[in-house]
Amino acid sequence: MGEDEDAVLALLDDEYARAILAHLTIEPMSVDELCTACGMSDATAYRRLDRLLDADLVTEQQELDPDGHHYKRYAATVENVTVTFTDGSYEVAVTRSTDPADRFTDLFEGLS
């Protein structure tokens, strides 16, 4: 069992991380949107997003709002996580979704 696999399993044990991933499979979201959707504080969202980014389960992209301010939007990069138990050991396999940049493009093309 590798360190990356341990990190993925630890994240999936966290209800906030699971909620963030679930919402980000619908559409990319900002921290404010995630806090509202998941019922969590900014600090909680940022801590979980940092861990999800480190595990490569989400990606971030800088956005510019009409007022000229910058903020980040996050998208899930994971489709499936499978844990297989065989011969006294276990293995974690992560299936990544399509390129997150494509998901952001699809989102913004849908807005116009």
CORQUI-V142103 format. One line per field, one symbol per residue. ss: DSSP state (H for helix, E for strand, - for the rest). phi: phi as a letter, one per 40 degrees, with the letter a starting at -180 (. if undefined). burial: 1 if it has 9 or more other C-alpha atoms within 8 Angstrom, else 0. A space follows every 50 residues. Layout:
# CORQUI-V142103
ss: ???
phi: ???
burial: ???
This chain:
# CORQUI-V142103
ss: --HHHHHHHHHH--HHHHHHHHHH----EEHHHHHHHH---HHHHHHHHH HHHH---EEEEEEE-----EEEEEEE-EEEEEEEEE--EEEEEEEE---H HHHHHHHHHHH-
phi: .cccccccccccccccccccdcccccacaccdcccccbgbcdcccccccd cccccgcbbbacbbcdcgcbabbbbcbbbbbbbbbafgbabbbbbccddd cccccdcccccc
burial: 00001111001100011111101110111110011001010101110110 11101011100001000000111111111010000000011101011001 001100100000
